[in-house]
Amino acid sequence: MLRSLAEDMFWLRFTDPQVRDRFVDWESSAAKLAASFRTAYARRMENPCVSLIVEDLGEASSEFAEMWIRRLKQLQENMLINQQRRALLTRINDHSYYG
């Protein structure tokens, strides 16, 4: 697959040890980059090229895959917590919570 320069820099940040070594705090920097990409990804999820980048980079970089999966789990947990809160508020508002 042909990638743009920006995609190459993104890719290299996770896959090239020499690029990684240029960052004082690579973990934090990479996490911020992954978060920025995740935001862009959310806007273009229907684009198969963007999904392919996630899939390919996840296979090439265990660190990227870990960051991606960890955030998905956090989002799922937040969704569950929000569902539980809504259910509780509904019960309180319906007065069924008080019997």
C-alpha positions as CSV (number, residue, x, y, z in Angstrom):
1,M,0.0,0.0,0.0
2,L,1.3,3.5,-0.9
3,R,1.4,5.9,2.1
4,S,1.7,9.6,2.3
5,L,4.6,11.3,4.1
6,A,2.4,11.9,7.1
7,E,1.3,8.3,7.2
8,D,5.0,7.2,6.9
9,M,5.9,9.4,9.8
10,F,3.0,8.1,11.8
11,W,4.0,4.5,10.9
12,L,7.7,5.1,11.6
13,R,7.0,6.5,15.0
14,F,5.7,3.1,16.1
15,T,7.8,0.8,14.0
16,D,11.3,2.3,13.6
17,P,13.6,2.0,16.7
18,Q,15.8,4.9,15.4
19,V,12.8,7.2,15.2
20,R,11.5,6.1,18.6
21,D,14.9,6.8,20.2
22,R,14.6,10.5,19.2
23,F,11.8,11.0,21.7
24,V,12.6,11.6,25.4
25,D,9.3,10.2,26.5
26,W,8.3,8.0,23.6
27,E,5.5,6.3,25.4
28,S,3.7,9.5,26.2
29,S,4.4,11.0,22.7
30,A,3.1,7.8,21.0
31,A,0.0,7.7,23.2
32,K,-0.9,11.3,22.2
33,L,-0.2,10.5,18.5
34,A,-2.4,7.4,18.7
35,A,-5.2,9.5,20.4
36,S,-5.0,12.1,17.6
37,F,-5.2,9.4,15.0
38,R,-8.1,7.8,16.9
39,T,-10.0,11.1,16.6
40,A,-9.3,11.3,12.9
41,Y,-10.3,7.6,12.5
42,A,-13.6,8.2,14.2
43,R,-14.4,10.7,11.5
44,R,-13.4,8.4,8.7
45,M,-14.3,4.9,9.9
46,E,-16.2,4.1,6.7
47,N,-13.0,4.6,4.7
48,P,-11.4,1.2,4.2
49,C,-8.0,2.8,3.8
50,V,-8.1,4.3,7.3
51,S,-9.2,1.0,8.7
52,L,-6.4,-0.8,6.8
53,I,-3.8,1.5,8.4
54,V,-5.1,0.6,11.9
55,E,-5.1,-3.1,11.0
56,D,-1.6,-3.1,9.4
57,L,0.0,-0.9,12.0
58,G,-1.6,-3.1,14.7
59,E,0.1,-6.1,13.2
60,A,3.5,-4.2,12.8
61,S,3.6,-2.6,16.2
62,S,2.5,-4.4,19.4
63,E,2.7,-1.1,21.2
64,F,0.2,0.6,18.8
65,A,-2.1,-2.4,19.1
66,E,-1.9,-2.3,22.9
67,M,-2.7,1.5,22.9
68,W,-5.6,1.0,20.4
69,I,-7.1,-1.9,22.3
70,R,-6.6,-0.3,25.8
71,R,-8.6,2.8,24.6
72,L,-11.3,0.7,23.1
73,K,-11.7,-1.1,26.4
74,Q,-11.8,2.3,28.2
75,L,-14.6,3.5,25.9
76,Q,-16.5,0.3,26.4
77,E,-16.2,0.6,30.2
78,N,-17.4,4.3,30.0
79,M,-20.3,3.3,27.8
80,L,-21.3,0.7,30.4
81,I,-21.0,3.1,33.3
82,N,-23.1,5.7,31.4
83,Q,-25.8,3.1,30.7
84,Q,-25.9,2.1,34.4
85,R,-26.1,5.8,35.4
86,R,-29.0,6.4,32.9
87,A,-30.8,3.3,34.2
88,L,-30.4,4.5,37.8
89,L,-31.6,8.0,36.9
90,T,-34.6,6.6,35.1
91,R,-35.5,4.5,38.1
92,I,-35.1,7.5,40.4
93,N,-37.1,9.8,38.1
94,D,-39.9,7.1,37.8
95,H,-39.9,6.9,41.6
96,S,-39.6,3.1,41.2
97,Y,-36.3,3.4,43.0
98,Y,-38.2,4.3,46.2
99,G,-40.7,1.6,46.1
